[in-house]
Amino acid sequence: MEGDDVKRISRLTAILTQLQTKRILTAAMLSEKFGVSKRTIYRDIKALEKAGVPVLTEEGKGYSLMEGYKVPPIMFTEQQANALILAEQLVLKSKDASFVKDYSEAIDKIKSVLRYSSKDKANLLADRTQYSEVLDQERSSSNLSDLQRALTNYQLVKIQYINKEGTTTTRMVEPFAIVSAENWYLIAWCRLREGFRFFRPDRIQKMEIQAENFQPHNLTLQEYFDRYQ
């Protein structure tokens, strides 16, 4: 098999993985990712269609796969998928470029076997998680998994929180993001203070995820930092 054919087969496989990973992709996004022209992407999409892959084209939006096209060979719970996304943020801080590349590609393959609802949540969590490496710093919290779930499902959380002065208050919060510096922090809209606040998960004495859903805060993590920090 010629080298160009091998490259194309590899790219077609990678495009299929990307389509399984994201809800929708544009030709421009795929072109940039694989370093080829949009015309090449158009040909690749037609090749996938001819091979029987049910690629749907939405005018003005992009490409997606028909729901249920692939039966997932592995099933992850939402908490397991969230844990992998959090681990990805740690790996992205590695200084070994090949390791980062391999892990990121592995995460893409893992996302590809998630159902659309879980996939959207995993992508949201990846966008709302930030990790800054601090060596020799112990992190201890049993709340991160539940907070991740509340964040991706837009569920209100009731917490009993003790601040650094030792004062305990009860708060209703809307989880927005999870970041790490010297400790893990939850960024959430606090209904008591009527604004965004930082909470250390290890200072949450008691936590109850409520049945009530809140309206998503329509800004990215970077937009939050630009606006409020």
C-alpha positions in Angstrom: 0.0 0.0 0.0 1.4 3.4 -1.0 2.3 6.0 1.7 -0.4 8.4 0.7 -3.1 5.7 0.9 -1.9 4.8 4.4 -2.1 8.4 5.5 -5.6 8.7 4.0 -6.9 5.6 5.8 -5.3 6.8 9.0 -7.0 10.2 8.5 -10.4 8.7 7.7 -10.2 6.6 10.9 -9.2 9.7 12.9 -12.1 11.7 11.3 -14.5 9.0 12.3 -13.2 9.1 15.9 -13.6 12.8 15.9 -17.2 12.6 14.7 -17.9 10.1 17.4 -16.3 12.4 20.0 -18.0 15.7 19.1 -21.7 16.3 18.5 -20.9 18.4 15.4 -17.8 19.3 13.4 -17.2 21.7 10.5 -14.9 21.1 7.5 -12.8 24.0 8.7 -12.3 22.4 12.1 -11.3 19.1 10.6 -9.1 20.8 8.0 -7.2 22.6 10.7 -6.8 19.5 12.9 -5.4 17.3 10.2 -3.5 19.9 8.3 -5.3 19.4 4.9 -7.5 21.5 2.7 -11.3 21.7 3.2 -11.6 20.2 -0.3 -9.7 17.1 1.0 -12.1 16.9 4.0 -15.1 17.0 1.6 -13.6 14.1 -0.3 -12.9 12.2 3.0 -16.5 12.7 4.2 -17.8 11.4 0.8 -15.5 8.4 1.2 -16.9 7.6 4.6 -20.5 7.9 3.3 -19.7 5.5 0.5 -18.3 3.1 3.0 -21.7 3.1 4.8 -20.9 5.5 7.6 -24.1 7.5 8.3 -22.6 11.1 8.2 -25.3 13.7 8.5 -24.7 17.2 6.9 -26.4 20.1 8.6 -26.4 23.1 6.3 -24.5 26.0 7.9 -23.4 23.9 10.8 -21.3 20.9 9.9 -21.2 17.2 10.1 -22.4 14.7 12.7 -23.0 11.0 13.0 -26.4 9.4 13.1 -27.4 8.7 16.8 -26.9 5.1 17.7 -24.6 4.3 14.7 -22.1 2.6 16.9 -22.9 0.4 19.8 -20.3 1.3 22.4 -18.0 -1.7 23.2 -17.2 -0.2 26.6 -19.7 1.6 28.9 -18.5 4.3 31.3 -20.5 5.7 34.1 -20.8 9.5 34.1 -18.5 9.6 37.2 -15.9 7.4 35.5 -15.9 9.6 32.4 -15.6 12.7 34.6 -12.6 11.2 36.4 -10.9 10.6 33.0 -11.5 14.2 32.0 -10.0 15.5 35.2 -7.0 13.2 34.7 -6.6 14.7 31.2 -6.1 18.1 32.7 -3.2 16.8 34.9 -1.6 15.1 31.9 -1.8 18.3 29.8 0.6 19.8 32.3 3.2 17.2 31.4 6.3 18.5 29.6 6.6 15.4 27.5 4.8 16.4 24.2 4.5 12.8 22.9 2.9 11.7 26.2 0.4 14.6 26.0 -0.4 13.8 22.4 -0.9 10.0 23.1 -3.1 10.7 26.1 -5.2 13.3 24.3 -5.8 10.9 21.4 -6.8 8.2 23.9 -9.3 10.5 25.6 -10.8 11.2 22.1 -11.3 7.5 21.6 -12.9 7.2 25.0 -15.2 10.1 24.3 -16.2 8.4 21.0 -17.9 5.5 22.8 -20.0 7.8 25.0 -23.6 8.5 24.3 -24.3 12.1 23.0 -25.7 13.2 26.4 -22.6 12.0 28.3 -20.3 13.3 25.5 -21.7 16.8 25.8 -21.2 16.7 29.6 -17.6 15.4 29.2 -16.8 18.2 26.8 -18.4 20.8 29.1 -16.4 19.5 32.0 -13.2 19.6 30.0 -13.9 23.3 29.2 -14.7 24.1 32.8 -11.7 22.4 34.5 -8.3 24.1 34.9 -5.3 22.6 36.7 -2.1 24.4 37.7 0.7 22.2 38.9 2.0 22.7 42.4 4.6 20.2 43.6 4.5 18.5 47.0 1.1 19.8 47.8 -1.4 17.4 49.3 -4.9 17.6 48.0 -7.7 15.9 50.0 -11.4 16.1 49.1 -14.1 13.5 48.8 -16.5 15.9 47.0 -14.9 16.4 43.6 -16.8 13.6 41.8 -20.2 14.8 43.1 -19.4 18.4 42.2 -18.4 17.4 38.7 -21.8 15.6 38.3 -23.7 18.6 39.6 -21.7 20.9 37.3 -22.4 19.0 34.1 -26.1 18.4 35.0 -26.7 22.1 36.1 -27.9 21.0 39.5 -28.1 23.3 42.5 -26.0 22.2 45.5 -26.6 22.9 49.2 -23.4 23.0 51.2 -22.4 23.6 54.8 -19.1 25.5 54.3 -16.5 26.5 56.9 -14.3 29.4 55.8 -10.6 30.0 56.8 -11.8 31.9 59.9 -13.7 28.9 61.1 -17.2 30.3 60.5 -19.8 27.8 59.1 -22.5 28.9 56.7 -25.1 27.2 54.7 -25.0 28.1 51.0 -27.0 27.2 47.8 -24.5 27.3 45.0 -24.6 26.8 41.2 -21.4 25.0 40.2 -19.6 26.7 37.3 -16.0 25.4 37.1 -13.3 23.4 39.0 -9.8 24.8 39.1 -6.6 24.0 41.0 -3.8 26.2 42.3 -2.4 25.4 45.7 -5.7 23.5 46.3 -8.8 22.4 44.4 -11.4 25.2 44.1 -15.0 25.2 43.0 -16.1 28.3 41.3 -19.9 28.7 41.8 -22.6 31.3 41.8 -23.6 31.7 45.5 -27.2 32.6 46.0 -26.5 33.9 49.5 -23.9 36.4 48.3 -25.5 36.9 44.9 -22.2 36.5 43.0 -19.5 34.1 42.0 -17.4 32.7 44.8 -14.5 30.3 45.3 -15.1 27.3 47.6 -12.5 24.7 48.7 -14.1 21.3 48.4 -12.1 20.1 51.5 -13.9 22.8 53.6 -17.3 21.5 52.6 -18.6 19.9 55.8 -21.8 18.5 54.2 -23.1 18.6 50.7 -26.5 17.7 49.1 -27.2 17.8 45.4 -30.7 19.2 44.9 -33.3 18.1 42.4 -33.6 21.7 41.2 -31.7 22.7 38.0 -30.3 26.2 37.4 -30.0 28.1 34.2 -26.5 27.6 32.7 -24.0 30.5 33.0 -23.3 31.2 29.3 -19.7 32.2 29.5 -16.4 30.2 29.1 -13.9 29.8 31.9 -11.6 32.3 30.2 -14.4 34.8 29.9 -15.1 34.4 33.6 -11.5 35.2 34.5 -11.4 38.1 32.0 -14.6 39.5 33.5 -14.3 38.8 37.2 -10.6 38.5 38.0 
